[in-house]
Amino acid sequence: MRMFLLTLLFALSCATIVEARQITDMAGRTVTVPDTIHRVFTGSPPATYMLYALDPTLLVGVNYKFRDEELRFMRPEIARIPVVGGFFGQGKSINMEVLLQHKPDVVVIWSTLGQKYDEQFVEKLHKAGIPTVFVNLDRLENYPEAFLFLGNLLDRKERARKLADYSRDTFKSVSRAVAAIPEKERRRIYYAEGPDGLSTERESSWHAELIPLAGGHNVHKGVQQLESGGMEKVSMEQVLIYDPETIITHDRIFYDSLAKDRRWQGIRAVKNKQIYLIPRIPFNWFDRPPSFMRLLGLKWLTNQMYPKRYPLNIHAETKQFYKLFLGVEPSDNDVREILNR
């Protein structure tokens, strides 16, 4: 009997070892995760969106309640997933009790732009026996690698490869077009945020990284180091000095106000009607929160500024993108609504 029990214990220990594996996450941490992962929680919207693109059926919770306009262009099962919160950004008040009740096999967390991890949550999850895995989403150029990493982690390799391939092809096509644009033709761009348009992002901010990727120059260089939240206030006088050739904004109130606000009428972008309203259905194509939608946003912005150098049927591209990444097929009317808002 004793020999039988020893043999049984040995077999069980071996089974436990087989059911787990060690990986190196995108922050360089060695993590032991289950061999097969069925249930995943993601700590912030950018990582949640990425898991949605890979396979939303893996998600045990979301960070915030999706709005109706978002749900229209998402797979229907996403509406049935409970709201748990998150570690930062939208839904940053995490409900640890609810999260633990849903028993995720692993928690995927964006490595928060290289800042120190939130050790409190990591430690709590560790004590509960839930491993945490960090992904690097600091820049859009990290997305192909992040898709492939998560595809390997979650055994969704083929799906991840398709998403990574689209990402790489986007960078190749845009960079090839941008490289051929002479310096004198590159647009000077002001990114207007807020209902008054007087908040913006500095040149080095990841919130505005699509501007240089699309071949533009951000007119706002910034004078001090801010937190990653951005939204730096500027004066109307400063914008007049910048006199940008192009203005981009995702704020409908500001966009609609430009026709009546005399202060903006002398700016070159307004006089020449070079003002672009960023699409944001279901998620922002440019920023806040950052997501894979910026891949389509990069194509859109490059085409808007340089239509001859980067010709693109944005209607057809939008349909293809939504089908691939979001799992939905918008109608022609849907696409017109998405683009024109």
PAROGU-49443 format. One record per residue (C-alpha): residue number from 1; residue in three letters; x, y, z. Coordinates in steps of 0.001 Angstrom, whole numbers, plus 500000, padded with zeros to 6 digits. Example, Ala and Ser with C-alpha at 12.3 -4.5 7.8 and 13.67 -1.06 7.14 Angstrom:
   k   r     c1     c2     c3
   1 ALA 512300 495500 507800
   2 SER 513670 498940 507140
END
This chain:
   k   r     c1     c2     c3
   1 MET 500000 500000 500000
   2 ARG 502828 502371 500874
   3 MET 504497 501689 497550
   4 PHE 501200 502274 495778
   5 LEU 500743 505652 497511
   6 LEU 504289 506722 496670
   7 THR 503766 505746 493068
   8 LEU 500481 507659 492972
   9 LEU 502040 510790 494479
  10 PHE 504905 510632 492005
  11 ALA 502463 510280 489109
  12 LEU 500438 513236 490321
  13 SER 503551 515388 490706
  14 CYS 504634 514494 487193
  15 ALA 501164 515356 485868
  16 THR 501379 518738 487579
  17 ILE 504718 519410 485939
  18 VAL 503380 518431 482523
  19 GLU 500386 520772 482959
  20 ALA 502602 523810 483506
  21 ARG 505280 525529 481441
  22 GLN 507728 528352 481833
  23 ILE 507708 531317 479489
  24 THR 509566 534614 479231
  25 ASP 507105 537467 478935
  26 MET 507663 540717 477031
  27 ALA 509084 542394 480135
  28 GLY 511787 539692 480391
  29 ARG 510172 537970 483383
  30 THR 510204 534191 483719
  31 VAL 506649 533077 484467
  32 THR 505110 529652 485055
  33 VAL 501748 529372 483302
  34 PRO 499297 526530 482697
  35 ASP 500098 524395 479711
  36 THR 496621 525084 478323
  37 ILE 494987 528444 479007
  38 HIS 491208 528756 478809
  39 ARG 490439 531827 480933
  40 VAL 492220 535178 480658
  41 PHE 491836 538564 482275
  42 THR 493549 541656 480884
  43 GLY 494457 544600 483105
  44 SER 493689 547531 480770
  45 PRO 491737 548312 477583
  46 PRO 494709 548115 475140
  47 ALA 495444 544537 476234
  48 THR 491722 543704 476376
  49 TYR 491238 544883 472795
  50 MET 494181 542747 471752
  51 LEU 492692 539655 473402
  52 TYR 489382 540462 471740
  53 ALA 491086 540466 468334
  54 LEU 492727 537112 469083
  55 ASP 489753 535354 470661
  56 PRO 487133 537095 472856
  57 THR 485899 533741 474195
  58 LEU 489040 533605 476356
  59 LEU 488108 536745 478311
  60 VAL 486602 536260 481775
  61 GLY 486090 539985 482360
  62 VAL 486345 543397 480718
  63 ASN 487611 546690 482106
  64 TYR 484556 548860 481526
  65 LYS 481001 548633 480200
  66 PHE 481088 548939 476430
  67 ARG 478857 551618 474929
  68 ASP 476136 550732 472444
  69 GLU 478065 552331 469574
  70 GLU 481020 550098 470400
  71 LEU 478938 546929 470709
  72 ARG 477423 547516 467265
  73 PHE 480777 546681 465704
  74 MET 481902 543911 468033
  75 ARG 481077 540234 468263
  76 PRO 477861 539699 470283
  77 GLU 479445 537502 472984
  78 ILE 481495 540459 474267
  79 ALA 478323 542029 475747
  80 ARG 477857 539030 478044
  81 ILE 481291 539269 479684
  82 PRO 481152 540832 483194
  83 VAL 482835 544142 484016
  84 VAL 485712 543609 486454
  85 GLY 487706 546851 486164
  86 GLY 491380 547313 485435
  87 PHE 494763 548429 486745
  88 PHE 494900 551814 484977
  89 GLY 493122 553812 482291
  90 GLN 489431 553176 481705
  91 GLY 487986 550994 484446
  92 LYS 491048 551393 486656
  93 SER 489245 550455 489874
  94 ILE 489869 546729 489825
  95 ASN 487488 544546 491793
  96 MET 489899 541878 493017
  97 GLU 487173 539853 494726
  98 VAL 485126 539603 491543
  99 LEU 488246 538874 489499
 100 LEU 489281 535984 491769
 101 GLN 485758 534590 491625
 102 HIS 486132 534234 487852
 103 LYS 489346 532218 488325
 104 PRO 491465 533325 485371
 105 ASP 494275 530976 484373
 106 VAL 496474 533984 483675
 107 VAL 496297 537786 483844
 108 VAL 497797 539736 480952
 109 ILE 498978 543242 481790
 110 TRP 500371 546004 479575
 111 SER 503780 546827 480976
 112 THR 502653 550455 481440
 113 LEU 505188 552171 479234
 114 GLY 508233 550796 481027
 115 GLN 507157 552093 484439
 116 LYS 507444 549988 487564
 117 TYR 504797 547279 487745
 118 ASP 501958 547670 490166
 119 GLU 503472 545201 492609
 120 GLN 500438 545267 494884
 121 PHE 498191 543637 492282
 122 VAL 500893 541302 491028
 123 GLU 501547 540106 494580
 124 LYS 497845 539600 495299
 125 LEU 497451 537552 492142
 126 HIS 500595 535581 492932
 127 LYS 499269 534688 496386
 128 ALA 496031 533556 494741
 129 GLY 498024 531288 492467
 130 ILE 497319 533329 489306
 131 PRO 500335 534123 487109
 132 THR 500735 537561 485545
 133 VAL 502167 538010 482062
 134 PHE 503332 541366 480731
 135 VAL 503039 542477 477116
 136 ASN 504822 545427 475532
 137 LEU 502340 547744 473817
 138 ASP 504310 550950 474328
 139 ARG 504479 551722 470614
 140 LEU 502454 550635 467613
 141 GLU 505558 548975 466193
 142 ASN 505423 546528 469136
 143 TYR 502056 545153 468034
 144 PRO 503220 542487 465544
 145 GLU 505509 540956 468169
 146 ALA 502799 541268 470843
 147 PHE 500270 539447 468656
 148 LEU 502727 536631 468040
 149 PHE 503676 536430 471730
 150 LEU 500040 536147 472814
 151 GLY 499337 533696 470012
 152 ASN 502042 531394 471389
 153 LEU 500915 531899 474984
 154 LEU 497259 531170 474237
 155 ASP 497680 528627 471457
 156 ARG 496174 530933 468848
 157 LYS 499227 530948 466590
 158 GLU 497485 531003 463202
 159 ARG 495133 533782 464205
 160 ALA 498013 535781 465686
 161 ARG 500064 535352 462516
 162 LYS 497275 536859 460381
 163 LEU 497008 539886 462654
 164 ALA 500783 540304 462841
 165 ASP 501085 540012 459054
 166 TYR 498518 542762 458529
 167 SER 500384 544933 461053
 168 ARG 503736 544443 459319
 169 ASP 502251 545002 455871
 170 THR 500760 548275 457121
 171 PHE 504123 549520 458336
 172 LYS 505817 548484 455091
 173 SER 503317 550150 452778
 174 VAL 503138 553388 454780
 175 SER 506878 553685 455399
 176 ARG 507590 553089 451723
 177 ALA 505240 555929 450750
 178 VAL 506470 558269 453483
 179 ALA 510124 557725 452564
 180 ALA 509442 559184 449118
 181 ILE 507901 562425 450484
 182 PRO 510324 565390 450230
 183 GLU 510871 567305 453450
 184 LYS 509273 570462 452032
 185 GLU 506023 568552 451367
 186 ARG 505656 567087 454848
 187 ARG 502674 568491 456688
 188 ARG 502958 570465 459937
 189 ILE 500221 569035 462147
 190 TYR 498476 570166 465300
 191 TYR 496661 567478 467292
 192 ALA 493723 569262 468961
 193 GLU 492212 567639 472044
 194 GLY 489320 568698 474241
 195 PRO 486208 570712 473328
 196 ASP 488262 573920 473019
 197 GLY 491073 572271 471014
 198 LEU 493678 573703 473370
 199 SER 495071 570478 474746
 200 THR 497603 568530 472738
 201 GLU 500450 566022 472784
 202 ARG 504151 566708 472477
 203 GLU 506262 565419 469611
 204 SER 507730 562552 471649
 205 SER 504398 561365 473092
 206 TRP 503121 557912 472196
 207 HIS 499656 559504 472152
 208 ALA 500635 561249 468912
 209 GLU 502977 558677 467392
 210 LEU 500890 558296 464231
 211 ILE 501886 561810 463135
 212 PRO 505556 561035 462346
 213 LEU 504676 557523 461165
 214 ALA 502325 559081 458600
 215 GLY 505003 561515 457421
 216 GLY 503932 564601 459336
 217 HIS 505634 566935 461769
 218 ASN 504027 567570 465152
 219 VAL 504169 571354 465681
 220 HIS 504149 570987 469477
 221 LYS 507559 570013 470814
 222 GLY 506757 570443 474517
 223 VAL 508895 572047 477193
 224 GLN 508777 569627 480108
 225 GLN 508410 565940 480809
 226 LEU 504824 564950 481531
 227 GLU 503291 561739 482730
 228 SER 502074 559360 480058
 229 GLY 498559 560819 480452
 230 GLY 499494 563776 478266
 231 MET 496795 566349 477373
 232 GLU 499205 569288 477699
 233 LYS 497454 572657 477762
 234 VAL 498480 575311 475240
 235 SER 497241 578844 474605
 236 MET 495406 580129 471552
 237 GLU 498344 582461 470982
 238 GLN 500683 579476 470812
 239 VAL 498511 577720 468239
 240 LEU 498454 580898 466157
 241 ILE 502246 580944 466275
 242 TYR 502375 577305 465235
 243 ASP 500032 578072 462289
 244 PRO 499713 574369 461385
 245 GLU 498924 573220 457850
 246 THR 496750 570392 459179
 247 ILE 494622 569955 462287
 248 ILE 493452 566531 463479
 249 THR 491010 565975 466325
 250 HIS 488729 563308 467723
 251 ASP 486534 565841 469539
 252 ARG 483314 566459 467631
 253 ILE 482430 569562 469657
 254 PHE 485700 571245 468748
 255 TYR 485461 570124 465116
 256 ASP 481972 571598 464719
 257 SER 482943 574836 466498
 258 LEU 485708 575746 464057
 259 ALA 483289 577113 461462
 260 LYS 482065 579758 463950
 261 ASP 485085 580462 466154
 262 ARG 486831 583537 464745
 263 ARG 490008 582893 466702
 264 TRP 490830 579926 464474
 265 GLN 489934 581459 461121
 266 GLY 493401 582851 460388
 267 ILE 495164 579515 460860
 268 ARG 496338 577959 457615
 269 ALA 494701 574572 458255
 270 VAL 491297 576203 458812
 271 LYS 491579 578529 455827
 272 ASN 492518 575610 453563
 273 LYS 489964 573233 455104
 274 GLN 492633 570760 456162
 275 ILE 490894 569606 459343
 276 TYR 490323 565894 459899
 277 LEU 487910 564329 462375
 278 ILE 489432 561072 463579
 279 PRO 487101 558051 463343
 280 ARG 486489 556412 466703
 281 ILE 483961 553613 466214
 282 PRO 484166 551203 467929
 283 PHE 487521 552452 469272
 284 ASN 489623 555513 468511
 285 TRP 491707 555130 465343
 286 PHE 494416 557442 466689
 287 ASP 494611 557481 470478
 288 ARG 492850 557240 473854
 289 PRO 492938 554418 474493
 290 PRO 495554 553100 472079
 291 SER 494658 549898 470300
 292 PHE 495132 547914 467111
 293 MET 492647 550348 465493
 294 ARG 495636 552654 465032
 295 LEU 496862 550367 462249
 296 LEU 493855 551415 460206
 297 GLY 494225 554943 461559
 298 LEU 497771 555107 460233
 299 LYS 496601 554194 456735
 300 TRP 493701 556642 456984
 301 LEU 495862 559575 458134
 302 THR 498585 558970 455546
 303 ASN 495989 558812 452781
 304 GLN 494230 561958 454025
 305 MET 497433 563989 453977
 306 TYR 499104 562485 450910
 307 PRO 496370 560944 448720
 308 LYS 498543 560866 445590
 309 ARG 501556 559360 447314
 310 TYR 499476 556910 449345
 311 PRO 496312 556126 447376
 312 LEU 493824 554040 449320
 313 ASN 490207 552986 449017
 314 ILE 489457 553684 452667
 315 HIS 485913 552264 452414
 316 ALA 487145 548892 451178
 317 GLU 490055 548921 453634
 318 THR 487717 549638 456547
 319 LYS 485506 546703 455612
 320 GLN 488483 544372 455346
 321 PHE 489957 545572 458632
 322 TYR 486729 545249 460606
 323 LYS 486193 541745 459314
 324 LEU 489738 540654 460184
 325 PHE 490244 542327 463558
 326 LEU 486723 542821 464906
 327 GLY 484949 539835 463385
 328 VAL 482126 541913 461899
 329 GLU 481197 542929 458359
 330 PRO 479930 546530 458248
 331 SER 477579 547592 455491
 332 ASP 478325 550461 453111
 333 ASN 476134 552709 455242
 334 ASP 477970 551572 458361
 335 VAL 481312 552470 456803
 336 ARG 480079 555922 455807
 337 GLU 478923 556449 459396
 338 ILE 482234 555208 460798
 339 LEU 484252 557524 458560
 340 ASN 482040 560606 458782
 341 ARG 480641 560173 462316
END
